[in-house]
């Protein structure tokens, strides 16, 4: 199957591309290249692809494509809050336009990287019920709101010849050759190694569902070839119930993985309204035999080993592997314009 993978030079795409290739697919990438140099360790062997902004995709990019896996986005809440109008322009409008171009070109399957953040503050007060895909969507950030809007618009495009699938990923973690240090587990492990403190700025009480980048890659690969009736126009939470953990519990597991570090919960940012525990059984039912392989504890150990092996520095941790810092540096250097397009 010929697969167009958007965001192939991002944190998740760099992990996913070789998994797709190993499964026998012909992978073509599409990425603006904004974060292509955010590499920790050996530079990855990227598939052939297009260097193009998502907003500038044309029908020509869809020639011969059988399926699209759409990962590209402004990919975290600080970025979305910094420039909400660009978040909607890129994450929402450009994503829907991409899907329309794909459908017009005869692409039959469109896997969309959504997020469990669409649930926002979800569940009952005692958290006895896990959040399913049928729960009300209560996004509390522009990033999550943009994902909800795309799901709604892709649903309207679904027909007998075009199958959108909404993959609501839990919060990602784990080593990728193109690292991100601005997601919770990756960030806490970095702080632990570089300072000896597992630094938690919230009060530690919010629940987070986590999933390893490699398990996300496996899930997308499985959904790509699943029977149409199993996945057509359906939303799936991607992750594992064992990785429903509080931020404080994540911190404790990091402290165990990084010998000599200690947990410091400052509470300076207050309580976080985004708190939810998630049910992941629908995807397991749709894809018999699938289950996530990585736990938070194993991921913390993997990250600590990678950070040591590849000599992670504090400067890189705070600048090169933090999305907001990369974009600000690009703007100051004149390599990124005020619409977040890369200048050539």
Secondary structure, DSSP 4 states (H G I P E B T S, - for coil): -EEEEETTTSHHHHHHHHHHHHTT-EEEEEE--TTTT-B-SSPP-PPSEEE--GGG--GGGGTT-SEEEE--S--SHHHHHHTHHHHIIIIIIIHHHHHHHHHHTT--EEEEEEEGGGG-B-S-TT--SPB-TTSPP---SHHHHHHHHHHHHHHHH-BTTBEEEEEEE-EEES--SB---SSHHHHHHHHHHHHSEEEE-S-S--EEEEEEHHHHHHHHHHHHHS-HHHHTTEEEEES-GGGEEEHHHHHHHHHHHSTT-EEEE--TT---S-B--B--HHHHHHSTT------HHHHHHHHHHHHHHTT--HHIIIIIT-HHHHHHHHHHHTSB-TTSPBP-
